[in-house]
Amino acid sequence: MTKINTNKILDNIKGLEKFPHDSLAILENISEHIVIYDSNMVIIWANKAAGDSVNLESSELIGRRCYQIWHQSDQPCPNCPVVRAFKSGESQQSEIETPDGRIWNIHSHPVRDADGKIVGVVELTQEITLRKKAERALAESEKSYRSLFESSLVGWWRTRIEDGLFLKANPAAVKVLGFEHESDLINKHTAAEFYPAEERNELTALLAKSGEVDGFEAHFTVKNGVQKTVLLSAKIFPEKGYIEGSVVDITGQEKALEALGKAVQKHDELYDNLRDGAVTVDMNGRIIECNKAFRNMLGYTMEEIFKLTYNDITPEKWHAFEAGIVEQQVLTRGFSDNYEKEYRRKDGSIFPVELRTYLIKDRDGAPSGMWAFVRDITERKRSEDLLQESQQMLKLVLDSIPVRVFWKDKNSVYLGCNKVFAKDAGVESPEDIVGKTDYDLAWKKEEADLYRKYDAAVISSDQPQYHIIEPQLHSNGTEAWLDTNKIPLHDSSGAVVGVLGTYEDITERKRADEFLKRSERRYRSLVETITEGMSIVDFDENILFANSAACNILGYSREELIGMNLRQLIIPEDINKILSETENRKKGITSRYDFSIKRKDGMVRDIHISVTPYQDIDGNIKGAIGLFSDITNRNREKSEKIKLKEQLDRAQRMESLGILAGGVAHDLNNILGPLVAYPEMILMKLPQDSPARRQVELLGKSARDAADVIQDLLTLARRGRYEMIPTDINEVIKSYLNSANMIELKERNPNVKVDVALDKRTGKISGSTPHLLKVIMNMVVNAFDAMPGGGELKIETSHAHLDRLYGGYTDIIEGDYVIVRVRDTGIGIEEKHLKCIFEPYYSKKEMGSSGSGLGLSVVYGIVKDHKGYYDVNSTIGVGTEFILYFPVSNEDIKNESECNEEYGGTEKILVIDDVVEQRDVARELLSSLGYQIATVSGGREAVEYMKDNHADLIILDMIMEKDFDGLDTYREILKANPGQKAIIVSGFSATERVKQALELGAGQYIKKPYNINQLGQAIRSELDKQKVPSIP
């Protein structure tokens, strides 16, 4: 490997009579980083500490660049000392902060070959994070002191003893004296100018007597002749040649007292918020005042700390030391030098502090207490310890680095060397070389002669010689070439006493050069084989480089791309985004973003790119490097997944609501049974001219309307009774357009123009006309509601063969479909509401609008039950279009036979229902038709009844006991009464169990609530059938 050569190492060893020796292993284990770079800034060797700093083995650093490892960057950091060492050819030093917040002191030293060419750099790095933080804390503290001085409402000043001229004044003092700026006062005026000679003499006498004055009242005549009464405090510092003091304008006692109060409050606030601790004690050492920082560093509350003395918080070993400082410095001159000691926290832990103590005197000049600024120097001590450790470690580094180091006396007799030199010389340890000459070592005589020749030249000329290229035979028999440096050693008087030398084995440099060539080939291969596109652009977005993947993604050849402006590839909508990102890159900001490009073949593709500023070797930003990939397919898949999830969520919501609606509808149907049936029975008994007929008819209509709402719920639950027959959707639409509901809508909003275009070629669908009418009605009502001021409603039908996906569906079945379109020119539906419009009770209409709130959710349920699909398109301010797709049915339309109006009879009928009201309704209705009626409340009771009794027909409710429903009941009855006739009644549709009951021989299926005609017709039809035995 390449060995280190640095003048700094030589300078550090100058004058050493002895040099410490240690094992080569120390180099691998010292705390400082040692990294060696080749001429391309590629790491070719690193010690263990360098690897540990990034949680890697040192071998894992080799072949990489420092900025990739410590800065996660593709370019050297600004002010990089390695770059500067390469560029200047001289040793460089910098303090660098890495992205993880750590701060490093880096020394970089260039390494030259025999021709003086720089072929590498050796870097020695020490972490100084804690020291820098301590320095920053100190700077912040000093800033606080300055802020206190500048912002104080009390005037602070300093004058020279010699001539009385002002040397310093804060804004408050400048203002008291009538000036605007400190510069108007400093070195231009004296304090004596502002008050009478009598007061001036008195103040001078007091200062001469005690050295300080507190609260001296004086009468100033300030600038422009203004008279002011002030309070002066002053202290003389003869050794420093100046007087310091404060001045407060007390002109007008109320204003002066208010100003003084504010000044004191401001002073207290600043005092309590200083970062450093401040504490005052009486002459017995009892704490009588302290700020928040002092309490926090000790961990006491204010109440607790005022019960303590200074000795309580100071470990005993410091008591005598501090007493000496107080006696020898504080009491004699009024203050101490800065000194260090230790405090004890409330939790018992000990920590170091630095402080300066000042004496407090009363008005008579007698000592009354002391105060001090206290700084916690824990971090500083740690930094100092680290610095000391670093200095010690540096000596170990000099003995442990792979550079061969040796020193001789004036006669070329060895005085010492480092470990690696001893190994080359064939001795066991550095100590073994002392007293030997080159002739005693492993090298040839010719080599020894050459070495001594250069020694003599350096010693005689007192001039160093650098980069001496010379051969050497190692003790292991290998031949090597050395790059040697020799400088004269001097004693304290400057006389030459010997020679100090270092050399590096440049044999390894050839291997390093070869390694570099291989690395360059690997890098070129990597860039050209990665699947991501890579390009480099200048500040104007002109393409300077593009790899093969970039050419494939963009659809251009490399020759076409080089020189092309990137904006030519960007779609117009994304140009501003690119320009914005360009400005960021000029500021050195790395970013990732998406945009779209237009390939050479015209295809638009989505691109994701990671962009890093492109810097030259000096760290100047010259453009940008982009690594990008085509994410068109990924975006498409993501969009499709979102749509699928929305469909699934919508289906799950509808399913859940359907289950709830079905349960509610079943219970309401049982309640509505009597309300639907009894009005018919009452009307049959009332004379035509009875005044009560109107009320009974209204009661019946309300009950039927309620039943219709329940039917909507059942439709929502997809559990309603559907009679699916071949149906002409055009006839359904015509029927609705001629209905009373449509006429009412037109009367309510005559400004809506209705345009109908029905395709006569449409096929028939398998459907339920009443339910399809409800679909058309709900869509038309919604269209009218969307056009309160008028507009156009278009209803049209068509026929189409669908062989691709429509409306976001992924499972639409290919085939022939009847398509119904209902389009309005209304207000439109916002995108965020479109996905919710088919949910029950979701509406953007005003409160009080008509409707059950189930309109579009009923449409959804009916369309799905007809095996159809729907789609909705809407634009705000333009209108909305509903599109329904119904599969064409191949069945022919059958004419329904006329219903027989004679429903009565005398047969015996058994009614099985667990709801008493339903049993009563059935009894009343059927009794009025002449039938013999028996009722039971459940399946098991019915089975027992039929064992001993006969019934021509049973009316069977399907939903009864959970473990014994209508199907279970019918099976058991058939066992004893094969061929038993039955009809089924329920509020639910034909479930799988209903189908099984029908297969066993049950007749018609009637939906609750039923009326007398429905029930009578079904019974008569079933009784008139020929009895066919059935095997359960």
Secondary structure by P-SEA (a helix, b strand, c coil): cbbbbbaaaaaaaccccbbbbbcccccccccbbbbbbccccccccccaaaaaacccccccccccccccccccccccccccaaaaaaaacbbbbbbbbcccccccbbbbbbbbcccccccbbbbbbbbaaaaaaaaaaaaaaaaaaaaaaaacccccbbbbccccccccccaaaaaaacccccccccccccccccccaaaaaaaaaaaaacccccbbbbbbbcccbbbbbbbbbbccccccccccbbbbbcccaaaaaaaaaaaaaaaaaaaaaccbbbbbbccccccccccaaaaaaacccaaaaaaccccccccccaaaaaaaaaaaccccccccccccccccccccccccccbbbbbbbcccccccbbbbbbbbaaaaaaaaaaaaaaaaaaaaaaacccccccccccccccccccaaaaaaacccccccccccccccccccaaaaaaaaaaaaaaaaacccccccccccccccccccccbbbbbbbbcccccccbbbbccccccaaaaaaaaaaaaaaaaaaaaacccccccccccccccccccaaaaaaacccccccccccccccccccaaaaaaaaaaaaaaccccccccccccccbbbbbbbbbbbbbbccccccccbbbbbbbaaaaaaaaaaaaaaaaaaaaaaaaaaaaaaaaaaaaaaaaaacccccaaaaaaaaccccccaaaaaaaaaaaaaaaaaaaaaaaaaacccccccccccaaaaaaaaaacaaaaaaaaacccbbbbbbbccccccccccaaaaaaaaaaaaaaaaaacccbbbbbbbcbbbbbccccccccccccbbbbbbbbbbccccccccccccccccccccccccccccccaaaaaaaaaaaacccbbbbbbcccbbbbbbbbbbbcccbbbbccccccccccbbbbbbcccaaaaaaaaaaaaaabbbbbbbccaaaaaaaacccccccccccccccccccaaaaaaaaaaccccccccccccccccaaaaaaaaacccccccccccaaaaaaaaaaaaaccbbbbcc
